[in-house]
Amino acid sequence: MKIGGFQKFSLIDYPEKVSAIIFTQGCNFRCPYCHNPELVDPALFGPLIELEEIFSFLEKRKGKIDAVVITGGEPTIQEDLLEVITRIKEMGYLIKLDTNGSKPLVLGKLIVEGVLDYIAMDVKAPLSKYQEVVRARIDPQQILESIRMVMSSGIPYEFRTTVARQLLSPEDILEIGKTIAGARCYVLQKFVPSKTLDQSFLKATTFSDSEFEVLRRKMENSFVDHCEVR
Ligand code: SF4
């Protein structure tokens, strides 16, 4: 597994748990607002972190950290993802996977193997404008397959959309709502311009608080059990 970053401690990345975070290197999407360009653009890749270093850290922290979050980049493009997760799980850690949902076969295998405790899947756009938003060749049916798989997995999950006004309209969010209708949890993430893959997105904006609140209510009233704005 190519690991581009490791965070030893977090209180906010796994719901109500203390976690460590593994950042995999490489992604098959090119979302312009991506705030981890050093994990996406090969020209910006830093040195890799040895997997054994992380295993040895996690061995020592057993009992002090509850969970390990696997994020990226996009973890599901890593060939040995299942093996790595299985080894961490065998140490007794809960596992949260962050994914862009583009690899339903990989996701399905992880679900069937029972190694995931929480799934956070990005739903980046209405299916009809997916390629435009993620700036990559993608079969939107694969995203739909992942959505259905996550919803029927029995594993706690959330769907998330990063909202940049330059890419998505309020109508687009409602369209996403139709696609994930019946989901338990949906998160609208405010785009924050700090570091972006596409430099022109440093000037991008997000919806106003009142626009978010209107959408949050509409999503809860019409499509999902719980919707929150982060
Ligand atoms: S935001 Fe997009 S480009 Fe960045 S890691 Fe996630 S899926 Fe990849």
Residues whose N, C-alpha, C, O or C-beta is under 5 A from the ligand:
A	BS01	SF4	C27 F29 R30 C31 C34 V40 G72 G73 E74 N100
